[in-house]
Amino acid sequence: MSGVTDQFHRAQLAIAALFCFLGFQYATWASRLPAIKSRLDLTEAELGLLLMACGAGAAASFPLVAILMKRMGSRRLAVLSAVVLSLLLLALSAAPNYPVALVVICCDGIAVGSLNVAMNAQGAALEVTYQRTAMARLHATFSAGSLFAALLASGVNLLTTDVTVHFGAAAVLLLLLIGLTRSGLLTEDRQPPAGNSAGTPAGAPAEDPAAEQSRRRLSMPSRVTIWMGFAMVFGTVTEGAMNDWSALYLKDVVDAAAELAPMGIAVVSVMMVLARVFADGWRSRWGDGRIVRVGGVVAGTGLALALLAGGVVPTLIGFACVGLGVAAVTPCIYVAAAAQGTDALALVAAMGTTGLLAGPALIGFIASAGSLVWGMGAVAASAILVSLCATRIRWPVLAEPEPGVLSPES
């Protein structure tokens, strides 16, 4: 029992390192955008296109990532993607001009898409192998990685403003992180059948060569996978829009003081991290489907009531409801997508990236046509749509382990 528990915690720590890695890498270069803008003499439009290039690369990576997952497995793809992302930091710091920077950032997006799918496949396999919920806490470490990157950026800025020094130090730390933890990653991508997370029974017949060849080809997404993709889109639209528009809403609509405007992002972020720390326990008790359905209603209803009430305090409470409600949405959907296979996981991840990119811009269009209140109303509606989509998804359920047994392999 103790040995299996140690194996679980070792694998959980290694997979958490992947999530932390991705948050750290992204926040590292994002935190130095002003310096990159100045060094390359970019306009606001060029900087916006640079950011879009990363997201476009991640969204367009679906076919490649699906193929690589099948040929390499999540462990090897995660390590390869992590090494590439570390080296791309160095390439970005050395980019001599804007076109080269665009290419580097687009490649960064493709590597981000690869690592995103691989690490979530590892997280899903961890839950199946040890019959324990863990995905929400893994997603919480992404935020921790972003925080560490921000602290490092502040510290390096006290010593030097040279982006090359900063990115070089970050790349070394990232390579050390993946080098120290890669041996703990799971070697087998266990994919349970939809609606059950028990995995492949011991002694099951091996897959015949024709089925194996078919499995390695891209397949058309099922109806359930499409519903998962839409749920992910609406969830990431809600999350991304809150990050980009909450401060402006507080300042321009609620007339909050300037020093209170950033509190919108802070409230959403803190509630998401706290909820993800506890969400795995909620998932074990109530199930993923109920968590997502209730979460969408909490986020959408809380925000809608805040918009109707007005005022700083009701608005912040509404924002807190959004952070609480959407915190477990993406972790649960990733687990459900992994149960459908690597094609489904890659497609759902790509659709999530698209929602994260398109969401803030869509809210901007709505605000321009009407007002920011209507734009935030669309965010509330998006959260409600998550719940509606969740009713069409077959959610995996962890099998109850026998008394005294932690893993089906123990």
C-alpha positions as CSV (number, residue, x, y, z in Angstrom):
1,M,0.0,0.0,0.0
2,S,2.8,2.4,1.0
3,G,4.7,1.6,-2.1
4,V,1.8,2.3,-4.4
5,T,1.1,5.6,-2.6
6,D,4.7,6.6,-3.1
7,Q,4.4,5.8,-6.8
8,F,1.3,7.9,-7.1
9,H,2.8,10.9,-5.4
10,R,6.0,10.6,-7.5
11,A,4.0,10.5,-10.7
12,Q,1.7,13.3,-9.5
13,L,4.8,15.5,-8.7
14,A,6.3,14.8,-12.1
15,I,3.1,15.6,-14.0
16,A,2.5,18.7,-11.9
17,A,6.0,19.8,-13.0
18,L,4.7,19.8,-16.6
19,F,1.8,22.1,-15.7
20,C,4.1,24.4,-13.7
21,F,6.6,24.3,-16.6
22,L,4.0,25.6,-19.1
23,G,2.7,28.3,-16.8
24,F,6.3,29.4,-16.1
25,Q,7.4,29.4,-19.8
26,Y,4.4,31.4,-21.1
27,A,4.5,34.0,-18.3
28,T,8.3,34.4,-18.7
29,W,8.1,35.8,-22.2
30,A,4.7,37.5,-21.7
31,S,6.1,39.4,-18.7
32,R,8.8,40.9,-21.0
33,L,6.5,42.0,-23.8
34,P,7.3,45.7,-23.1
35,A,11.0,45.0,-23.5
36,I,10.5,42.9,-26.6
37,K,8.3,45.6,-28.1
38,S,10.9,48.3,-27.4
39,R,13.8,46.2,-28.7
40,L,12.1,45.3,-32.0
41,D,10.4,48.7,-32.3
42,L,6.9,47.3,-32.6
43,T,3.7,49.1,-32.9
44,E,0.6,48.2,-30.9
45,A,-0.9,46.4,-33.9
46,E,2.4,44.4,-34.5
47,L,2.5,43.4,-30.8
48,G,-1.1,42.2,-31.0
49,L,-0.3,40.2,-34.1
50,L,2.7,38.7,-32.2
51,L,0.3,37.5,-29.5
52,M,-2.1,36.1,-32.0
53,A,0.7,34.2,-33.7
54,C,1.2,32.1,-30.5
55,G,-2.5,31.3,-30.2
56,A,-2.8,30.6,-33.9
57,G,0.1,28.2,-33.7
58,A,-1.5,26.4,-30.7
59,A,-5.0,26.2,-32.3
60,A,-3.6,25.0,-35.7
61,S,-1.4,22.3,-34.0
62,F,-4.3,19.8,-33.7
63,P,-3.5,17.4,-36.6
64,L,0.2,17.4,-35.8
65,V,-0.3,16.9,-32.1
66,A,-2.8,14.1,-32.7
67,I,-0.3,12.2,-34.9
68,L,2.6,12.8,-32.5
69,M,0.6,11.6,-29.5
70,K,-0.1,8.3,-31.3
71,R,3.4,7.7,-32.5
72,M,5.4,9.0,-29.5
73,G,3.0,8.7,-26.5
74,S,2.4,11.5,-24.0
75,R,5.6,11.0,-22.0
76,R,8.0,11.4,-24.9
77,L,5.9,14.2,-26.5
78,A,5.9,16.1,-23.2
79,V,9.6,15.9,-22.8
80,L,10.3,16.9,-26.4
81,S,7.9,19.8,-26.2
82,A,9.4,21.0,-23.0
83,V,12.9,21.0,-24.4
84,V,11.7,22.9,-27.5
85,L,9.9,25.5,-25.4
86,S,13.0,26.1,-23.4
87,L,15.1,26.6,-26.5
88,L,12.5,28.9,-28.0
89,L,12.9,31.3,-25.1
90,L,16.6,31.7,-26.2
91,A,15.5,32.0,-29.8
92,L,13.1,34.8,-29.0
93,S,15.7,36.7,-27.0
94,A,18.0,36.5,-30.0
95,A,15.4,37.3,-32.7
96,P,16.9,40.1,-34.8
97,N,13.7,41.4,-36.3
98,Y,9.9,41.2,-36.3
99,P,9.4,38.5,-38.9
100,V,11.8,36.1,-37.1
101,A,10.0,36.9,-33.8
102,L,6.7,36.0,-35.4
103,V,8.1,32.6,-36.6
104,V,9.5,31.9,-33.2
105,I,6.3,32.7,-31.4
106,C,4.2,30.7,-33.9
107,C,6.5,27.7,-33.2
108,D,6.1,28.4,-29.5
109,G,2.3,28.1,-29.9
110,I,2.7,24.7,-31.7
111,A,5.0,23.5,-28.9
112,V,2.5,24.8,-26.3
113,G,-0.3,22.9,-28.0
114,S,1.8,19.7,-27.9
115,L,2.7,20.0,-24.2
116,N,-0.9,21.0,-23.3
117,V,-2.3,17.8,-24.8
118,A,0.6,15.6,-23.5
119,M,0.4,16.8,-19.9
120,N,-3.4,16.5,-19.8
121,A,-3.1,13.0,-21.2
122,Q,-0.6,12.2,-18.4
123,G,-3.0,13.7,-15.8
124,A,-5.9,11.6,-17.1
125,A,-3.7,8.5,-17.1
126,L,-2.7,9.2,-13.5
127,E,-6.3,9.2,-12.4
128,V,-7.1,5.9,-14.3
129,T,-3.9,4.1,-13.1
130,Y,-4.3,5.0,-9.4
131,Q,-8.1,5.5,-9.3
132,R,-7.7,8.9,-7.6
133,T,-8.8,12.4,-8.8
134,A,-5.9,14.7,-9.3
135,M,-6.5,16.8,-12.5
136,A,-7.8,20.0,-10.8
137,R,-4.7,20.3,-8.5
138,L,-2.5,19.7,-11.5
139,H,-4.2,22.7,-13.3
140,A,-3.6,24.8,-10.1
141,T,0.1,24.3,-10.5
142,F,-0.1,26.1,-13.9
143,S,-1.0,29.3,-12.0
144,A,1.8,28.6,-9.6
145,G,4.2,28.4,-12.5
146,S,3.0,31.8,-13.8
147,L,3.5,33.3,-10.3
148,F,7.0,32.0,-10.1
149,A,7.8,33.4,-13.5
150,A,6.5,36.8,-12.5
151,L,8.7,36.8,-9.4
152,L,11.8,35.8,-11.4
153,A,11.1,38.6,-13.9
154,S,10.9,41.1,-11.1
155,G,14.1,39.8,-9.5
156,V,16.1,39.8,-12.7
157,N,14.9,43.3,-13.5
158,L,16.5,44.5,-10.3
159,L,19.8,43.3,-11.6
160,T,19.6,43.8,-15.4
161,T,17.1,44.8,-18.1
162,D,18.8,42.4,-20.6
163,V,16.1,40.0,-22.0
164,T,18.8,37.5,-23.1
165,V,20.0,37.1,-19.5
166,H,16.5,36.7,-18.2
167,F,15.4,34.2,-20.8
168,G,18.7,32.3,-20.5
169,A,18.3,31.9,-16.8
170,A,14.7,30.8,-17.3
171,A,15.6,28.3,-19.9
172,V,18.2,26.7,-17.6
173,L,15.7,26.4,-14.8
174,L,13.1,24.9,-17.2
175,L,15.6,22.3,-18.5
176,L,16.6,21.4,-15.0
177,L,13.0,21.0,-14.0
178,I,12.1,18.6,-16.9
179,G,15.4,16.8,-16.4
180,L,14.8,16.1,-12.8
181,T,11.2,15.1,-13.1
182,R,10.9,13.3,-16.4
183,S,11.7,9.8,-15.0
184,G,8.5,10.1,-12.8
185,L,6.2,10.5,-15.8
186,L,3.9,7.7,-16.7
187,T,5.0,5.4,-19.5
188,E,1.6,4.2,-20.5
189,D,-1.3,6.3,-21.8
190,R,-4.2,4.5,-20.2
191,Q,-7.4,5.5,-22.0
192,P,-10.6,4.2,-20.3
193,P,-13.8,3.7,-22.4
194,A,-16.2,6.6,-22.2
195,G,-18.3,6.6,-19.1
196,N,-15.9,4.4,-17.2
197,S,-12.4,5.1,-15.9
198,A,-11.5,1.6,-14.9
199,G,-9.1,1.2,-17.8
200,T,-8.3,-2.0,-19.8
201,P,-8.9,-5.1,-17.7
202,A,-5.9,-7.2,-16.9
203,G,-5.6,-10.1,-19.3
204,A,-7.7,-8.4,-22.1
205,P,-6.8,-9.5,-25.6
206,A,-4.2,-7.5,-27.4
207,E,-5.4,-5.1,-30.2
208,D,-5.1,-6.7,-33.6
209,P,-2.8,-5.0,-36.2
210,A,-5.7,-3.7,-38.3
211,A,-7.3,-2.0,-35.3
212,E,-3.9,-0.6,-34.3
213,Q,-3.3,0.8,-37.7
214,S,-6.8,2.4,-37.7
215,R,-6.2,3.8,-34.3
216,R,-3.0,5.6,-35.5
217,R,-5.0,7.5,-38.2
218,L,-6.9,10.6,-37.5
219,S,-10.6,9.9,-37.1
220,M,-13.7,12.0,-37.4
221,P,-14.8,13.4,-34.1
222,S,-17.9,11.9,-32.4
223,R,-20.9,13.8,-31.4
224,V,-19.8,13.6,-27.8
225,T,-16.4,15.0,-28.7
226,I,-18.0,17.9,-30.4
227,W,-20.1,18.7,-27.3
228,M,-16.9,18.5,-25.2
229,G,-15.3,20.9,-27.6
230,F,-18.1,23.4,-27.4
231,A,-18.1,23.1,-23.6
232,M,-14.4,23.8,-23.6
233,V,-14.8,26.8,-25.9
234,F,-17.5,28.4,-23.8
235,G,-15.5,27.7,-20.6
236,T,-12.3,29.3,-22.0
237,V,-14.3,32.2,-23.5
238,T,-15.6,32.9,-19.9
239,E,-12.1,32.5,-18.4
240,G,-10.3,34.6,-21.0
241,A,-12.8,37.4,-21.1
242,M,-12.7,37.8,-17.4
243,N,-8.9,38.2,-17.5
244,D,-9.0,40.8,-20.2
245,W,-12.2,42.8,-19.4
246,S,-12.8,42.7,-15.7
247,A,-10.5,45.6,-14.9
248,L,-12.0,47.8,-17.6
249,Y,-15.5,46.9,-16.5
250,L,-14.7,47.9,-12.9
251,K,-13.1,51.2,-14.0
252,D,-15.5,52.3,-16.8
253,V,-18.8,50.8,-15.8
254,V,-18.8,50.5,-12.0
255,D,-16.6,53.6,-11.5
256,A,-14.3,51.8,-9.2
257,A,-11.1,53.7,-8.0
258,A,-8.0,53.1,-10.1
259,E,-6.4,51.1,-7.4
260,L,-9.4,48.7,-7.2
261,A,-9.6,48.0,-11.0
262,P,-6.9,45.2,-10.9
263,M,-8.9,43.5,-8.1
264,G,-11.2,42.0,-10.7
265,I,-8.4,39.8,-12.1
266,A,-7.1,39.1,-8.7
267,V,-10.4,37.9,-7.3
268,V,-11.0,35.6,-10.3
269,S,-7.5,34.2,-10.1
270,V,-7.5,33.6,-6.4
271,M,-10.9,31.9,-6.4
272,M,-9.8,29.7,-9.3
273,V,-6.6,28.5,-7.6
274,L,-8.4,27.9,-4.3
275,A,-11.3,26.0,-6.0
276,R,-8.8,23.9,-8.0
277,V,-7.0,22.9,-4.8
278,F,-10.3,21.5,-3.4
279,A,-12.0,20.5,-6.6
280,D,-10.6,17.0,-6.8
281,G,-12.4,16.2,-3.6
282,W,-15.6,17.5,-5.0
283,R,-15.2,15.4,-8.1
284,S,-14.7,12.3,-6.0
285,R,-17.9,13.1,-4.0
286,W,-20.3,14.4,-6.7
287,G,-18.8,13.4,-10.1
288,D,-17.3,15.5,-12.9
289,G,-20.6,16.0,-14.7
290,R,-22.3,17.6,-11.7
291,I,-19.3,19.7,-10.9
292,V,-19.3,21.2,-14.4
293,R,-23.0,21.7,-14.7
294,V,-23.3,23.4,-11.3
295,G,-20.1,25.3,-11.9
296,G,-21.5,26.8,-15.1
297,V,-24.7,27.9,-13.4
298,V,-22.8,29.4,-10.4
299,A,-20.6,31.4,-12.7
300,G,-23.3,32.5,-15.1
301,T,-25.9,33.3,-12.5
302,G,-23.5,35.0,-10.2
303,L,-22.1,37.3,-12.9
304,A,-25.6,38.1,-14.3
305,L,-26.8,39.1,-10.8
306,A,-23.7,41.3,-10.3
307,L,-24.4,43.0,-13.6
308,L,-27.9,43.8,-12.6
309,A,-27.0,45.0,-9.1
310,G,-24.1,47.2,-10.0
311,G,-21.6,48.6,-7.5
312,V,-18.1,47.5,-6.7
313,V,-18.8,44.9,-4.0
314,P,-21.6,43.1,-5.9
315,T,-19.3,43.1,-9.0
316,L,-16.4,41.6,-7.1
317,I,-18.7,38.9,-5.6
318,G,-20.0,38.1,-9.1
319,F,-16.4,37.8,-10.4
320,A,-15.6,35.5,-7.5
321,C,-18.5,33.3,-8.5
322,V,-17.0,33.1,-12.0
323,G,-13.6,32.0,-10.7
324,L,-15.3,29.5,-8.4
325,G,-17.6,28.1,-11.1
326,V,-15.2,27.7,-14.0
327,A,-12.2,26.5,-12.0
328,A,-12.9,22.8,-12.5
329,V,-14.5,23.0,-16.0
330,T,-11.3,22.6,-18.1
331,P,-9.8,19.9,-15.8
332,C,-13.0,17.8,-16.0
333,I,-13.4,18.2,-19.7
334,Y,-9.8,17.2,-20.4
335,V,-10.3,14.0,-18.4
336,A,-13.5,13.3,-20.4
337,A,-11.8,14.0,-23.7
338,A,-8.8,11.7,-22.8
339,A,-11.4,8.9,-22.3
340,Q,-12.4,9.4,-25.9
341,G,-8.8,9.0,-27.2
342,T,-5.9,11.1,-28.4
343,D,-7.8,12.6,-31.4
344,A,-10.6,13.9,-29.1
345,L,-8.1,15.2,-26.6
346,A,-6.1,17.1,-29.2
347,L,-9.2,18.5,-30.9
348,V,-10.8,19.6,-27.6
349,A,-7.5,21.3,-26.5
350,A,-7.3,23.1,-29.8
351,M,-10.9,24.3,-29.5
352,G,-10.2,25.5,-26.0
353,T,-7.3,27.6,-27.3
354,T,-9.5,29.0,-29.9
355,G,-12.0,30.1,-27.3
356,L,-9.3,31.6,-25.2
357,L,-8.2,33.7,-28.2
358,A,-11.5,34.5,-29.7
359,G,-13.4,35.2,-26.5
360,P,-11.9,38.5,-25.5
361,A,-12.1,39.8,-29.0
362,L,-15.8,38.7,-29.3
363,I,-16.6,40.5,-26.1
364,G,-14.9,43.6,-27.5
365,F,-17.1,43.5,-30.6
366,I,-20.2,43.2,-28.5
367,A,-19.1,46.1,-26.2
368,S,-18.5,48.2,-29.3
369,A,-21.9,47.5,-30.8
370,G,-23.7,48.0,-27.5
371,S,-21.9,48.4,-24.2
372,L,-19.5,46.6,-21.9
373,V,-22.4,45.5,-19.8
374,W,-23.8,43.6,-22.8
375,G,-20.3,42.2,-23.4
376,M,-20.1,40.9,-19.8
377,G,-23.7,39.6,-20.2
378,A,-22.4,37.5,-23.1
379,V,-19.7,36.1,-20.7
380,A,-22.5,35.1,-18.3
381,A,-24.4,33.5,-21.1
382,S,-21.2,31.6,-22.1
383,A,-20.9,30.1,-18.6
384,I,-24.5,28.9,-18.8
385,L,-23.9,27.3,-22.1
386,V,-21.1,25.3,-20.5
387,S,-23.7,23.7,-18.3
388,L,-26.0,23.0,-21.2
389,C,-23.2,21.3,-23.2
390,A,-22.2,19.3,-20.1
391,T,-25.6,17.6,-20.2
392,R,-24.7,16.0,-23.5
393,I,-21.3,14.6,-22.4
394,R,-20.7,11.0,-21.1
395,W,-18.5,11.7,-18.1
396,P,-16.0,9.1,-16.9
397,V,-16.5,7.7,-13.4
398,L,-13.6,6.4,-11.4
399,A,-14.1,2.8,-10.4
400,E,-14.4,2.2,-6.7
401,P,-11.2,0.5,-5.6
402,E,-11.5,-2.5,-3.3
403,P,-10.8,-1.9,0.4
404,G,-7.1,-1.6,1.0
405,V,-6.4,-1.3,-2.7
406,L,-5.2,2.0,-4.2
407,S,-4.4,1.0,-7.7
408,P,-5.8,-1.7,-10.0
409,E,-2.1,-2.7,-10.6
410,S,-1.3,-3.1,-6.9
